[in-house]
Amino acid sequence: MKKTVIININGIVFHIDEDAYEKLQAYLDSLSHYFGTTTEGREIVTDIEARIAELLQPKITDNKQSVTVEDINEILAILGSPEDIAASDSSAYETETAGEATYTGKRTSRRLYRDVENSTIGGVCSGLGAYFDIDPMVFRILFIALLFAGGASLVIYIILWIVIPAARTSAQKLEMRGKDINVSNIEKSVREEFNNIKTNMSKPDSVANRLSGFVQELIAFLGVFIRGVFNVLRYIFGAFFILLGIMLSVAIIGALYFKNFAIQGDMNEYFSSAQDFLYNIISPLNADTLLFLAFIILALPIVGLIYLGLKLIIQFEARQKWIVITLSVIWIFAIFSFAVLALKEVENFRSNNQIQEIIPLNTVPKGILYISSPRTNEKEDEFLEFFNHSRLFVPVKDNKPNEFAGIVHIDVEKTTSATPELEIIREARGEDRAEALEFAKAIKVNYTQNDSLITLDPFFRVSNDKRWKFYYTKVIIRLPVGTKIYFDENTRHLLRDIENVNEYWHQQMVNKTWIMTDNGLELLGSNTSEVRPINDFGNKTLNLQLRDRFGIDRDKLYDHNDHDNYGNLMLNGKKYYYGAIDLDVRKSESEQILVELVKTSAGRNSAQADNFLREIEYNYEQNDSVLWLDPVFRFPENSKWNDQRLKVIVRLPINQKVYINRDFEPLIERMASANNKWTGEYINNTWTMKSEGLVKME
């Protein structure tokens, strides 16, 4: 057992054995006695103490907390003693002989610093010169040449100025030049510094010297300022990384395990957490294992993010590299284990199978089949809206809590049968096709037929004792040619990719009557075509211009041109709906220029559709060769939306020229698509009507 002493060297606290302390104290006393009490002497002793502290730090480890006399002997052998300096001749201050004679340890390797004492700007070039033992002027010329060659040297210089530390202490100045950091060389460095100060003070106080000093001080200030900015950014980014890491940690834990945290909105009504959701698909043991592995995979990078933030703020050095290695091994093992277990669970769903059932329907009175669905509550309706394209499921929360529910999808196809049919396709997944078929047979689909009304339950049901097997159900309504069908509003989210002649989206098909034709399902409505000639204007080019009398923004025309988006309009105190026209330019069979207005509308029957057609209003105007077209048609608000449309076809005789103004771009999308062109080709260009269609004038 040894007695230890706590000492402070150069602001650093060390625990030191008593015998080592006595030897170190005697050494420092001999230095003070030798170098005296002058300012120059005290500077030398201070720099030697700084070097001693620098050499002592590596001696302290986790297994060795105290400085021993052996450590002191090793350090003193490196530094040398005042007696070694006194034994050298008087020229020792100008040469390195004394240092070489007393040095017994390993020679100091060079380290890159900025030489601020011999600097012109920031000491980068002088530091590089000292490190490579080359005249700094070589680097200065190189940086200036690169500056005129593209300016890259300026960015490089600023980066080097920021990242390379300045040589402030005598030990750093010696290390910069690759000299031994011992007592002799430290003394020499300090004396040279004092001599330089004396020389500078003896220089005349000229304007040039003062200007040079001002520039150097300004540059030094800018360097300090830039470093300060980077330090502020270091703290900001450090705090941001820590805060982000904490937030992500809370989010991950809550998402994986806590109730009502990750599953919001509609699904929150059915599942309390991701864990609860997985319990309905795979075994609880495997679900918990996967969640734990997922937590490890996500959490460890977040720990690294928080560690990076702390390091930016505190700038500590972690010596426990084994911790990083261990955590990396755990992270890789977690990824591997997660992948293996997930692939094993996927094997339970690798095969798919289905069963089809065709059910003849009763004769449909009046030839119209009405398709409806029970009204759903708000939460069920939201679920149908957002998840109608998925195989997602929900536990049933009525009188049968041991069932799952999935969304039924409706399609319509043509049949050669004399009466309508209902085809129900039930589909499921399993470990093999036989198992998948058994699961598919368990799906229950509920519907009723009352006269011409088919009421279909929007959800199919299946027992949850075997867990969810990615069930899927489609109900195909097969119609003979000539049979009409009407979808009410409640079926909006059940219709799925129904092909039709009119190319309507499935959600646009509700509240309309459709008829099965030889070409497929077609909207039952009405249309009229009105052809009007325009006044002759000689051989001039027809100039198509857009006349906006209603102040409708051009971007809105794109919205209203999809025929499912109508705007509101007030005209002469009366409320109207409006929709964007479709413009087309086609060949005329006569020698006249014609304007054809093709109006279409839907309805429950032809009579109702005809009424809607008669209420469509549209205006255009001719001024010599300029044809002014309104961008929109309108109809009274009380008509409501029944898929009213208007196509304006300008028919041109052969060799007639036409100019299309750029304002028509949102109105000619269908014309461009039909001719395999893009709208930008048509606008602001002149075209000639030929037998094959419009040809662009060069």
PyMOL commands that set and color helices and strands:
alter all, ss='L'
color gray80, all
select helices_A, chain A and resi 18-35+39-59+69-79+82-87+90-93+97-102+124-132+136-148+152-163+170-177+183-202+207-257+265-269+274-279+284-314+321-349+365-367+378-387+433-441+489-491+506-508+554-560+606-614+637-639+662-667+669-674+679-682
alter helices_A, ss='H'
color red, helices_A
select strands_A, chain A and resi 4-9+12-17+351-360+368-372+394-395+403-414+421-430+447-450+453-456+459-463+472-479+484-487+512-517+520-523+525-533+542-546+567-571+574-580+582-587+594-602+620-623+626-629+632-636+645-652+657-660+685-690+693-696
alter strands_A, ss='S'
color yellow, strands_A
deselect
rebuild
show_as cartoon
